[in-house]
């Protein structure tokens, strides 16, 4: 299953970048961004396509991993190094990631489920609380190593 996810992610990322986000930027009505983190062991850039929700200046993503019992690699990368970069269409911006507080999660979760109903099923499949992650814009440099 991990191989399928990797292949799909790489294909979606390549198409998204080649088309400047005109293709591969939505799953149904849910918008997709590209998140580039620093690999926690390698330090190399790692890019994944993720559904996102705008919340003011912040972007909100969900570490659902389809309801698997473990967190996705991109989330573990952010735990180690919260600086990252997002791409939406041609726009790139540096961000700093943090897990939503309990109050923020309570406010955002219904909006996330409305955007993508499978999140509710994913949460039911796992005993872990699926993290909601806020990607806050930063002023310093671009990219995960900034």
N, C-alpha and C positions, 0 to 999 in steps of 0.2 A: 504494500500500500504506500509506503514512503516513497518508493521509486515512482509510482504513478503521480503522487503529489509533486515530486521534484520535476518530473518531465512536464506536467501541466503548467507548473509555475514558470519554468524556463521558457516554454513556448508562449505563454501569455505575456511574459515580460518582453520577449523579443518582438512580438507583434505590436504590443503597446508602444514600445520605443520606436519601432520602424514607422508607425503611423502617427507618432506624436500624440498618442492617446485617442485617436479617432476610432480605433478598433481595439477591443479588449479592455475598454474602460467602464464596462457595466456588466453586472450579472442581474438580469431582470431590470428592476428599477434602482438597484443598489450600485452606487458608484465605486470604482476601484482606483486605488492609488498604488504606486510602487514604493515600497519601503526598503531602504538600503541600510543595513546594520553592519557592524564589524563582528566577524566571527569570533566567538569567545575564546577559542583555542588558537586559531590561525591568524586572527587579526585581519583577514582578508574581507573585502566587501561581499556581502550576501544580500541579494535582492529578492523580494517576494511581492506578489500582487495580493492586496488585501482590500476587502470591503471597508468603506469608511463612512463616517457621519461627521458633518461639520457641527461644531458647538462653539459659536463665537469665532475666535481666531484659532481655536484648537481643532485638531482632527482626532476622531475617536475610532480606534480599531479594537477588535475582539480576538483574544488568544484562545479561540474555541478548539482548534485542531480537530474539528468534526466530533467533539465529545470524547476524544481519546483520554485515557487516564493521565497522560503526561502533557506538559506544556509544549507548544511548538518551539522549534529551534530559534526562530526570530525573537521570541519573547525571552528565552534564556540569554540570547545575545544582548538584548536591551537591559536585562538585569545586571549584566556585567559592565556594559558601556551604554548608558542611556542616550548618548548623542547619536543621531542618525540623520538620514536625508529622505525626504519624500519627493516623489514626482507625481504631478497631476497634469496630464497633457504635456505641454512643453515647459511648464513651471517646475522649478526645483527649489526646495527650501530646506534649510537646516532646522532640525527640531530636537527637542529634548523630551524623552519619554518618561512617563510616570504612571503608575497604576492609580486608577480612580479611587478616591476615598469611598467609604461605604455610602455616604450621602450622594456623592456624584453617581456612583453605580446605580443606586436606587432611582435616581432621576433619569439617567441615560438608558438603562436596560429596556424599558418599554419602547423607546424610540428605535433602539437597535433591533428589537424583535419585530416591530412594525416594518422596518426597512427590509429585514431578512428573517422570516419566520423560523427558519431551521435553527437559529440560535437557541430557541426555547427547547427544541428536541435535543440539541447537543448538551445543554445543561442537564437535562433529565438523564442522559446516558452516563454521566460521570459523577463521581463523588467530589471532585475538586470544584471550587467555585471558579468559573471561567473568568479570567481577568479582563477587565475593560481598561484599555490603555489610552491615555491622553497624550497626543503628540503636540507639544507646545512649541510655537515658533521661537527661534533664537536669533539674535543679531550677529552672533559670531560665526564667521566662516560657513562653508558648505561641507557636507559630507560627514560620514560617521567618524572620521578621525580629526575633525576640526576642534 
